[in-house]
Amino acid sequence: MKDCEGHVPKWAFWLGGVMLLLIMLSVIFYVHHLWHTQERREIKTQGNKLFADYLALHSAPDKWWVYSYSPQEPKMETVNKLRAQRDLLEGFLRDYKNSRPPLSSEIAEKFSKIFVSIFYQGISHSIGLASEKFLSENSGFEVCFIPWKQLEKFSFPSKLYYRDDWNAVMIAALEWPRPIFAGLVFHELGHALRFGQEAPGAKAPQNSDEWVAEETTMHDLESSVINASTNEKFFSFIDAFLAKAGGENFAEVISLLSADNLRQLDEICEARNCGQEAADIILGQYLFSFGSRLIDKTLPEKNRLAEKIRLYRFLRTWPETLVSGFFIFF
């Protein structure tokens, strides 16, 4: 008879191997988690610095073409400014209708005539400030401008957004940089178009995939209009940066941006002299444009939308200091 004393059963070796494997996997997972936590912390820190540095470039006060308004004291100067804004918006629709077809051309055709008004005490005003002749000229889809004092007094979800219960685009009466303004107008009119078409994204809950998908579509449209209005310099600058930076994903590319890069984009977009009210909106579009162009260049078409949804959600939470104003369009 053989002596079996000290013999270790096979199941014990098997159990020990499994336990060792689990320990190794746990260590790898923990190290990976720590690395990603540190990476996310660094990205957010970089985001906070970029945001602060960019706003420092725009420390001058914003310029408002309507600071305050009272229907009891209508001013012909205000009427003339409204006329100018209406003509500017209709000019955008004519000039950039082919910037991203078929969506841009569909918007231009649907909203070729603009009706302008001013927000005052919770309602839009046009009759109180306009002559009979102006009212006869002033017909079409409503764009309602918000004076500075009204923006301070009332709560608005953004400085620009589509208000579905009024079927109107609401815009802060800032002196927006022209290329940026053109892009923003197409963006918001795009939401108006989709709402009228009862598109899934227009009716979906906020921050759902369908809602965000529509946002990404309109931000891409906005980028294309800005590009068209800068004679294609906007995309040329972004593409040159992407080629030089060599980032592998949108988070890495955005983290490589500097305030000087954004200053150069400001020069291209005529945004160098705008104040911080406009700058935080502009910054959101710049960052989305960098990320979206990278996605278009590196991913097959079938994978782009999902990645752009990730990009949009990333920017809504990056950096942590951006709570209101930044990248909030409806």
C-alpha positions as CSV (number, residue, x, y, z in Angstrom):
1,M,0.0,0.0,0.0
2,K,1.3,3.4,-1.1
3,D,1.7,6.2,1.5
4,C,-0.8,9.1,0.5
5,E,0.2,11.2,3.4
6,G,0.7,14.9,2.2
7,H,-1.1,14.3,-1.1
8,V,-2.9,17.5,-2.3
9,P,-6.2,16.8,-4.1
10,K,-6.5,18.1,-7.7
11,W,-9.5,20.2,-6.8
12,A,-7.4,22.2,-4.4
13,F,-4.9,23.1,-7.1
14,W,-7.8,24.0,-9.3
15,L,-9.4,26.2,-6.6
16,G,-6.0,27.8,-5.8
17,G,-5.6,28.7,-9.5
18,V,-9.0,30.2,-9.7
19,M,-8.4,32.3,-6.6
20,L,-5.0,33.5,-7.9
21,L,-6.6,34.4,-11.2
22,L,-9.4,36.4,-9.4
23,I,-6.8,38.2,-7.3
24,M,-4.8,39.1,-10.5
25,L,-8.0,40.3,-12.3
26,S,-9.0,42.4,-9.2
27,V,-5.6,44.1,-9.1
28,I,-5.7,44.8,-12.9
29,F,-9.2,46.2,-12.6
30,Y,-8.3,48.3,-9.6
31,V,-5.2,49.7,-11.3
32,H,-7.2,50.4,-14.5
33,H,-9.9,52.1,-12.5
34,L,-7.3,54.3,-10.7
35,W,-5.7,55.2,-14.0
36,H,-9.0,56.2,-15.6
37,T,-10.0,58.1,-12.6
38,Q,-6.8,60.1,-12.7
39,E,-7.2,60.5,-16.5
40,R,-10.7,61.9,-16.0
41,R,-9.5,64.2,-13.2
42,E,-6.8,65.5,-15.5
43,I,-9.2,66.0,-18.4
44,K,-11.6,68.0,-16.2
45,T,-8.8,70.1,-14.8
46,Q,-7.6,70.9,-18.3
47,G,-11.2,71.7,-19.2
48,N,-11.6,74.1,-16.3
49,K,-8.3,75.8,-17.3
50,L,-9.3,76.0,-21.0
51,F,-12.7,77.5,-20.1
52,A,-11.2,80.1,-17.8
53,D,-8.4,81.0,-20.3
54,Y,-10.9,81.4,-23.1
55,L,-13.3,83.6,-21.1
56,A,-10.3,85.7,-20.1
57,L,-9.9,86.5,-23.8
58,H,-13.4,87.9,-23.7
59,S,-13.4,90.1,-20.6
60,A,-14.9,93.1,-22.4
61,P,-18.6,93.7,-21.8
62,D,-21.0,92.2,-24.2
63,K,-22.7,94.5,-26.7
64,W,-26.5,94.5,-26.9
65,W,-28.4,96.1,-29.7
66,V,-31.5,96.2,-27.5
67,Y,-30.6,96.8,-23.8
68,S,-34.1,97.5,-22.6
69,Y,-37.5,98.0,-24.2
70,S,-40.8,99.5,-23.2
71,P,-44.0,99.3,-25.3
72,Q,-45.1,102.6,-23.8
73,E,-42.2,104.3,-25.4
74,P,-41.6,102.7,-28.8
75,K,-38.5,104.1,-30.5
76,M,-38.0,104.3,-34.3
77,E,-34.4,103.4,-33.6
78,T,-35.5,100.0,-32.3
79,V,-37.8,99.5,-35.3
80,N,-34.9,100.1,-37.6
81,K,-32.7,97.7,-35.7
82,L,-35.4,95.1,-35.9
83,R,-35.7,95.6,-39.6
84,A,-31.9,95.2,-39.9
85,Q,-32.0,92.0,-37.9
86,R,-34.8,90.6,-40.1
87,D,-32.9,91.4,-43.2
88,L,-29.8,89.8,-41.8
89,L,-31.6,86.6,-40.9
90,E,-33.3,86.3,-44.3
91,G,-29.9,87.0,-45.9
92,F,-28.4,84.1,-43.9
93,L,-31.1,81.8,-45.3
94,R,-30.4,82.8,-48.8
95,D,-26.6,82.8,-48.6
96,Y,-26.0,79.5,-46.7
97,K,-28.9,77.4,-47.9
98,N,-26.5,75.0,-49.6
99,S,-24.0,74.7,-46.7
100,R,-25.2,71.3,-45.6
101,P,-27.9,70.0,-48.0
102,P,-30.6,68.7,-47.9
103,L,-31.2,70.0,-44.3
104,S,-29.9,73.5,-44.9
105,S,-31.8,74.0,-48.1
106,E,-35.0,72.6,-46.5
107,I,-34.7,75.1,-43.6
108,A,-34.0,78.0,-46.0
109,E,-37.1,77.2,-48.1
110,K,-39.4,76.7,-45.1
111,F,-38.4,79.8,-43.2
112,S,-37.5,82.2,-46.1
113,K,-39.6,85.0,-44.5
114,I,-38.9,86.0,-40.9
115,F,-41.2,87.8,-38.4
116,V,-39.2,89.7,-35.8
117,S,-40.5,90.6,-32.3
118,I,-39.1,91.7,-28.9
119,F,-39.7,89.8,-25.6
120,Y,-41.2,92.0,-22.9
121,Q,-42.8,90.9,-19.6
122,G,-43.5,87.3,-20.7
123,I,-44.9,88.0,-24.1
124,S,-43.6,89.0,-27.6
125,H,-44.2,92.5,-28.8
126,S,-44.3,93.8,-32.3
127,I,-47.5,96.0,-32.6
128,G,-46.4,98.4,-29.9
129,L,-43.2,99.3,-31.6
130,A,-44.0,99.3,-35.3
131,S,-45.6,101.4,-37.8
132,E,-48.5,100.0,-40.0
133,K,-46.1,99.8,-42.9
134,F,-43.6,97.8,-40.9
135,L,-46.2,95.4,-39.7
136,S,-47.3,94.8,-43.3
137,E,-43.7,94.0,-44.1
138,N,-43.2,91.9,-41.0
139,S,-44.6,88.4,-41.7
140,G,-43.3,84.9,-41.6
141,F,-41.8,82.6,-38.9
142,E,-41.3,84.4,-35.6
143,V,-37.8,85.2,-34.2
144,C,-38.2,86.9,-30.8
145,F,-35.2,88.9,-29.5
146,I,-34.6,89.2,-25.7
147,P,-33.2,92.5,-24.4
148,W,-30.6,92.4,-21.7
149,K,-32.9,93.6,-18.9
150,Q,-35.5,90.9,-19.8
151,L,-32.8,88.2,-19.9
152,E,-31.8,89.3,-16.4
153,K,-35.3,89.4,-15.1
154,F,-36.8,86.1,-16.5
155,S,-35.5,82.6,-16.5
156,F,-34.5,81.2,-20.0
157,P,-33.1,77.8,-20.7
158,S,-30.5,79.3,-23.0
159,K,-29.6,82.5,-24.8
160,L,-30.8,80.9,-28.0
161,Y,-33.5,78.2,-28.3
162,Y,-36.6,77.0,-30.1
163,R,-39.7,77.6,-28.0
164,D,-42.3,75.1,-29.2
165,D,-45.3,76.6,-27.3
166,W,-44.8,79.8,-29.2
167,N,-43.4,78.2,-32.4
168,A,-40.7,80.8,-32.2
169,V,-36.9,81.0,-32.0
170,M,-35.8,83.0,-29.0
171,I,-32.5,84.9,-29.3
172,A,-30.6,87.2,-26.8
173,A,-30.3,90.6,-28.5
174,L,-26.5,90.5,-28.5
175,E,-24.3,91.7,-31.2
176,W,-23.3,88.2,-32.2
177,P,-20.3,87.6,-34.5
178,R,-21.7,87.2,-38.0
179,P,-20.5,83.7,-38.9
180,I,-21.5,82.4,-35.4
181,F,-24.9,84.0,-35.6
182,A,-25.6,82.5,-39.0
183,G,-24.8,79.0,-37.7
184,L,-26.9,79.5,-34.5
185,V,-29.9,80.7,-36.6
186,F,-29.8,77.6,-38.8
187,H,-29.4,75.4,-35.7
188,E,-32.5,76.7,-34.0
189,L,-34.5,76.8,-37.2
190,G,-33.5,73.2,-37.7
191,H,-35.2,72.4,-34.4
192,A,-38.3,74.3,-35.5
193,L,-38.4,72.3,-38.7
194,R,-38.1,69.0,-36.9
195,F,-40.8,69.9,-34.4
196,G,-43.2,70.8,-37.2
197,Q,-42.4,67.5,-38.9
198,E,-43.0,65.7,-35.6
199,A,-39.6,64.1,-35.8
200,P,-38.7,61.6,-33.0
201,G,-35.9,63.8,-31.5
202,A,-38.3,66.8,-31.3
203,K,-40.7,64.9,-29.1
204,A,-38.3,62.7,-27.2
205,P,-37.4,63.3,-23.5
206,Q,-34.5,65.7,-22.9
207,N,-31.1,63.9,-22.8
208,S,-32.6,60.7,-24.3
209,D,-30.6,59.2,-27.2
210,E,-33.1,60.5,-29.8
211,W,-33.1,64.0,-28.3
212,V,-29.3,64.1,-28.3
213,A,-29.1,62.7,-31.8
214,E,-31.1,65.7,-33.1
215,E,-28.8,68.0,-31.2
216,T,-25.8,66.5,-32.8
217,T,-27.4,66.9,-36.2
218,M,-28.0,70.6,-35.6
219,H,-24.5,71.2,-34.2
220,D,-23.1,69.7,-37.3
221,L,-25.3,71.9,-39.4
222,E,-24.2,74.9,-37.4
223,S,-20.5,74.0,-38.0
224,S,-21.2,73.7,-41.8
225,V,-22.9,77.1,-41.9
226,I,-20.0,78.7,-39.9
227,N,-17.6,77.1,-42.4
228,A,-19.5,78.4,-45.4
229,S,-19.6,81.9,-43.8
230,T,-15.9,81.9,-43.3
231,N,-15.0,80.8,-46.8
232,E,-14.2,77.3,-45.5
233,K,-11.5,78.6,-43.2
234,F,-13.3,77.2,-40.1
235,F,-12.9,73.5,-41.2
236,S,-9.5,74.2,-42.6
237,F,-8.2,75.3,-39.3
238,I,-9.8,72.4,-37.4
239,D,-8.5,69.8,-39.9
240,A,-5.0,71.2,-39.7
241,F,-5.1,71.0,-35.9
242,L,-6.4,67.4,-36.0
243,A,-3.6,66.4,-38.4
244,K,-0.9,67.9,-36.2
245,A,-2.3,67.0,-32.8
246,G,-2.7,63.3,-33.6
247,G,-5.3,62.6,-30.8
248,E,-6.9,59.2,-30.9
249,N,-10.4,60.2,-29.6
250,F,-12.4,63.3,-29.1
251,A,-11.6,63.6,-25.4
252,E,-7.9,63.5,-26.1
253,V,-8.1,66.0,-28.9
254,I,-10.1,68.5,-26.9
255,S,-7.7,68.2,-24.0
256,L,-4.9,69.2,-26.4
257,L,-6.5,72.5,-27.3
258,S,-5.1,75.7,-25.9
259,A,-6.6,79.2,-25.5
260,D,-4.4,80.3,-28.4
261,N,-6.0,77.8,-30.7
262,L,-9.4,79.1,-29.8
263,R,-8.1,82.7,-30.2
264,Q,-7.2,81.8,-33.8
265,L,-10.7,80.5,-34.4
266,D,-12.1,83.7,-32.9
267,E,-10.2,85.6,-35.6
268,I,-11.6,83.4,-38.3
269,C,-15.2,83.7,-36.9
270,E,-15.0,87.4,-36.2
271,A,-15.5,86.6,-32.5
272,R,-12.5,88.3,-31.0
273,N,-14.4,91.3,-29.5
274,C,-17.5,89.5,-28.1
275,G,-18.1,89.3,-24.3
276,Q,-18.5,86.4,-22.1
277,E,-22.3,86.0,-22.6
278,A,-21.6,85.1,-26.2
279,A,-18.2,83.4,-25.6
280,D,-19.6,80.5,-23.5
281,I,-22.0,79.6,-26.3
282,I,-19.3,79.9,-28.9
283,L,-16.8,77.7,-27.0
284,G,-19.3,74.9,-26.9
285,Q,-19.7,75.0,-30.7
286,Y,-15.9,75.1,-31.2
287,L,-15.3,72.0,-29.0
288,F,-18.1,70.1,-30.6
289,S,-16.7,70.9,-34.1
290,F,-13.3,69.6,-33.2
291,G,-14.8,66.3,-31.8
292,S,-17.2,65.8,-34.7
293,R,-14.7,66.4,-37.4
294,L,-12.4,63.8,-35.8
295,I,-15.3,61.3,-35.7
296,D,-16.1,61.9,-39.3
297,K,-12.5,61.4,-40.3
298,T,-11.8,58.3,-38.3
299,L,-15.0,56.2,-37.9
300,P,-17.2,54.4,-40.5
301,E,-20.5,56.2,-41.1
302,K,-22.5,53.6,-39.3
303,N,-20.6,54.3,-36.0
304,R,-20.5,58.1,-36.2
305,L,-23.9,58.9,-34.6
306,A,-23.4,56.9,-31.5
307,E,-20.0,58.5,-31.0
308,K,-21.3,62.0,-31.5
309,I,-24.0,61.3,-28.9
310,R,-21.1,60.4,-26.6
311,L,-19.3,63.6,-27.6
312,Y,-22.3,65.7,-26.8
313,R,-22.8,64.2,-23.4
314,F,-19.1,64.5,-22.6
315,L,-19.3,68.2,-23.4
316,R,-22.4,68.7,-21.3
317,T,-20.4,67.6,-18.2
318,W,-16.9,68.9,-19.2
319,P,-15.5,70.8,-17.5
320,E,-17.3,70.7,-14.1
321,T,-17.5,74.5,-13.8
322,L,-19.8,74.8,-16.8
323,V,-23.3,74.7,-15.4
324,S,-25.3,77.2,-17.4
325,G,-25.0,78.9,-20.7
326,F,-22.4,76.4,-22.1
327,F,-23.6,74.2,-24.8
328,I,-27.2,74.3,-23.9
329,F,-29.3,74.6,-27.0
330,F,-32.9,73.5,-27.5
